[in-house]
Amino acid sequence: MGNSNRRSFLRNLAATGAAMGLAPWSVRNMVHAAEDNLEPACQPLSEANHEAFIAPVKGMATMVSTWNHGIEANAAGFLALTQGGTAMDMIEAGARVVEADATGLSVGIGGLPDRDGHVTLDACCMDHTGNAGAVCFVQGVLHPLSLARKVMEDTPHVMLAGAGAEQFAREIGVDRIELLTDVSRRAWETWRQTSNYAPVINIENHDTIGLLALDDEGRIAGGCTTSGLAYKMHGRVGDSPIIGAGLFVDPDIGGATATGLGEAVMKTVGSFLVVELMRQGQSPQQACEEAVHRIMCRMPTQDLQVGYLALSTSAETGGHAIHEGFNYALTNHAGASLIDATFG
Ligand code: SD4
């Protein structure tokens, strides 16, 4: 049975079980029993070979960032580059533009809150040496990616969470700011009237920014910043600040970032997977397809959206999503474009 037939067979089986009024655990057992009788779940799409290094190119600065707001982010990144910045400076400059845009409902100020009305932010970054920093479940901080960079550069740690991250922010002079805007508060109040307090898992409503940049010296860096899943449970942390899930950069190979339902990305350590597949010789595009395929094999009964974006140290790019609708901005010295990712 092909993978997509297998998926729809299992999805139909789960739907039939639910329609028959079976308990969720009983539907799960039925699906697992059916899976056991099918051939192995996840065959790779293509044979891997074993590269260990992708020769970096110089003079080919390239930046890719998820969704429409990637255009502004990349423009800020290239401005930082022309001012003498490194790949990591490009990432931070790009992230800050989107984090400060109160009209965006998924990143920084204006981001939709959790189900209790708190805006909690997640962010991480990795630089061209493979160093990493992250903050998660942080409130009242306008630029979580800059805070993640400070964790990376000025502490012996990789990740600070919640009140500890906020304390660190105050210690380094970052003022507290209200992140819930009138628009996001009204959206939350409307949601509260109709919700059953289950976190929303929607294939449309994702626009975390993930950014990858290669500077003219061949240095690569990445970042990811988000307010996470709208109306999530208080305390929920997604993939975006998790090194290897929402972002991974290997200075010898390239980087990858993810957008969409973080739980699916975390369970498959998606961005690390993309980069490792690139190490084994796959192009960024092939690697993104394989990582999406892995989610679809592992979670065949769930309808969810995940998109991956990748950039190699040789300035090759790729992007792929489960469903139609994921796009990303690609900027290099020749100009900027918005690209619709392949899907399926
Ligand atoms: C999360 N991956 O918190 C994030 C959400 C997202 O575009 O990507 N939105 O699960």
Residues whose N, C-alpha, C, O or C-beta is under 5 A from the ligand:
A	BS01	SD4	H206 D207 T208 G228 L229 G238 D239 S240 A258 T259 G260 L261 G262 E263
